[in-house]
């Protein structure tokens, strides 16, 4: 009798019965779970403390970038770093400059003409746990393997385990995100010394590498200006 045909008593023959795959191996043990990205203690402690619920800082909408102006960041701001307009539509460093040709036509074969990224693509978010050297190294390697155009899509970074002694690692990561707007510290309540330290970091090379980064958001959703 061919598979899929019922026997005369209406009971499916063994050949036609649908047999679900056995999720367990021959020794009765479940198969190994797919590998998870390594995280440090900071992210794990926050997850345990909140019962898996996101803190207010993580409930914020992503920064809105560009104001639907396709010409955003294609022309130089004459005030450069001194510009105090948070909504300025001009670029303040060559690192954040968008290619004018690409902004108009979405096609450009030029080199060193600016970032090839559309406004609709500026919605990326990145997470890193500074308490894990493995996670830090993995993040830096992943970013280094991407083009500047891909890295420019990140507008928010969520950082766990921030401490002053880990500032160098944080700087290396931030410096690769030319259109970053917001830094979130979901496991840190606002502390004056932390805010001051981050402001000091921003006064070094980062103003040129990531000039749009202006805000740090603490665990409870409090926003502090970095400059």
C-alpha positions, 0 to 999 in steps of 0.5 A: 500500500502506497504511503498516504493511503488509509487501510480498510479499517480507516487507520493510517498505515505506519508508512503513512503516519506523520512522524515528528522529528525527535528533538532528543539525541540517542542518549536522551539529551537535548541537542546543544543550543545555538551559541549565544553572544558572550555578555559580561556580568553587567548586562546579566546583572541588569537583566536579573535585577529588572526581571527582563523588563527594559528600563526607561532608558531603553524605552526611548524612541530612536533619535530622529535624524535628518528631518526628511531633508535629503540634503542633510549633512551634505554641506559644511557648517561654517561654525564647525564644532562651535555650532550650538544648533542641535538640529543643524542640517550641515556637517561639522566634520568630514567624518560625518559628511554625506555624499551629495551625489548619493543623497540625490540619486542613491548612486555614486561610484566616487571615493572619499566623497562622503558617506553613502547612506540614506536618511531612511537607513539611519536607524541602527542601534548597537549594544556592547558590554564593557565588562566583557573583554570578549564582547568588546573585542568582538564589537571592535572587530565587527565594526572594523570589518564594516565600511564607513557607510555601514557604520554610519547607520548606527545612531544609538549605542547601548553600553553596559558596565561603563567605568572610567577604567574602560574609557579607552575601549569605549572611545575606540568604539564611539570613534567608529560611529560617525553619525552616532547621536545618543549614548545609553547607560541602562545600568547607571543612574545619573551621577555627576562624576560620570557625566563630567567624565563623559564630557571630558572624553568628548573634548578629545578626538571624538568631536571630529570622529562623532560630532553628532553625539550630544546626549547620554541617557541614564537608567531612569531615562534622565538625559544629560547633554555631553556638550 
